[in-house]
């Protein structure tokens, strides 16, 4: 009986990894790198650079890639900025780092774009990308920050069941291959709807961003490691926020249930000495799509400040 059970488990594992690998190959063939690469300590950073003017770095959120920011926002800023959009480590087409901390990601991106001649940029971060931007600012370098629906403070309670299930080695070994192999497209679509709610998902968004890329095993592993470590990292960063004197523009929707306004941007705006908070009534977690004019205005203010 025990031998039969072990054989069945091994067979299921084999089928799971085979199917995951097949889906990954299909995803990468359908959504190849759209930009170029620089190498930092043997790891590749995938980026797109366009436009002219002051340097603006754009950093995407969790479970995403630079495609989220090139869907519409980037091109509306490229006539006034030299815009560099990056895939965070382990996501999109950038290599994963051995260390997944916010600071390690910020330094990796900082070193990568420095090779392109970008040394004192404005840094725009959406959602988790805003936390990376804050870590970058605490480490020194940016002229200004634009934080869009960004986590900045430790929150009460726990993350959802997916992150709790993958917050240990056994959970990751089981859950990540299963999700990579078997999560249906319909589930991914519902997840996108939930992230945008109550705002609508722009037509063509899910096809453009290459959602199957987010289900690759290495991408899932990098994402859960980053998100599961986030709260503890924000706890260490919070006492240092009053030292940040650079201009910080924050944009946040009142109906954001992913990164709630009252837990993050409202309290952190009182800690950052040179910050301005723009609250968008009725907006959800993706205001850079549904309310792009507000994000563009904040970016222009950051440049002038």
Secondary structure by P-SEA (a helix, b strand, c coil): caaaaaaaaaaaaaaaaaaaaaaaaaaaaaccccccccccccbbbbbbbbbbccbbbbbbcccccccccccccccccccccbbbbbbccccccbbbbccccaaaaaaaaaaaaaaacccccbbbbcaaaaaaaaaaaaaccccbbbbcccccccccccccaaaaaaccaaaaaccaaaaaccccaaaaaaaaaaaaccccccccccccccccccccaaaaaaaaaaaaacaaaaaaacccccccccbbbbbbbcccccccccccaaaaaaaccbbbbbbbcccccccccccaaaaaaaaaaaaac
